[in-house]
Amino acid sequence: MAHTILDGVLADSARAGQYAARLDPAAVADAYWHLTQQTPGAWTHELDLRGADEPF
């Protein structure tokens, strides 16, 4: 079990300019897939996904 946070909007490249924090659907899918492939020796309990263009 993992707690995931998507801090942004899933947007394809055609509509991506409308949103401040854009998340690439393929990159999000890769991150979720990684959760299913982890070994018990070191695994993620919480995953926070944000767009690289988000100002901190």
C-alpha positions as CSV (number, residue, x, y, z in Angstrom):
1,M,0.0,0.0,0.0
2,A,1.2,3.5,-0.8
3,H,-0.1,7.0,-0.3
4,T,0.2,9.0,-3.5
5,I,-0.2,12.7,-4.1
6,L,-0.6,14.2,-7.5
7,D,0.1,17.9,-7.0
8,G,-0.9,19.2,-10.4
9,V,-3.1,18.6,-13.4
10,L,-2.7,15.6,-15.8
11,A,-2.5,17.3,-19.1
12,D,-1.5,16.2,-22.6
13,S,0.9,18.4,-24.6
14,A,-2.0,19.9,-26.7
15,R,-3.6,21.5,-23.6
16,A,-0.6,21.7,-21.3
17,G,-0.2,25.5,-21.6
18,Q,-3.5,26.1,-19.7
19,Y,-2.2,24.9,-16.4
20,A,0.4,26.1,-14.0
21,A,1.4,22.7,-12.6
22,R,1.4,20.1,-15.4
23,L,2.0,16.4,-14.9
24,D,2.8,14.2,-17.9
25,P,0.4,11.2,-17.9
26,A,3.1,8.8,-19.1
27,A,5.5,9.9,-16.3
28,V,2.8,9.5,-13.7
29,A,2.1,6.0,-15.1
30,D,5.8,5.1,-14.8
31,A,5.9,6.2,-11.2
32,Y,2.8,4.1,-10.4
33,W,4.3,1.2,-12.2
34,H,7.5,1.5,-10.1
35,L,5.4,1.2,-7.0
36,T,4.3,-2.3,-8.1
37,Q,7.8,-3.4,-8.8
38,Q,9.5,-2.6,-5.5
39,T,11.2,-5.2,-3.4
40,P,10.4,-5.6,0.3
41,G,13.9,-4.4,1.3
42,A,13.3,-0.8,0.3
43,W,9.9,0.5,-0.7
44,T,8.0,3.8,-1.0
45,H,5.3,4.5,1.5
46,E,4.4,8.0,0.2
47,L,4.9,9.3,-3.3
48,D,4.5,13.0,-4.1
49,L,4.4,13.9,-7.8
50,R,4.7,17.5,-8.9
51,G,5.4,19.2,-12.2
52,A,9.0,20.4,-12.7
53,D,7.7,23.8,-13.5
54,E,6.0,24.3,-10.1
55,P,7.5,27.2,-8.2
56,F,8.5,26.3,-4.6
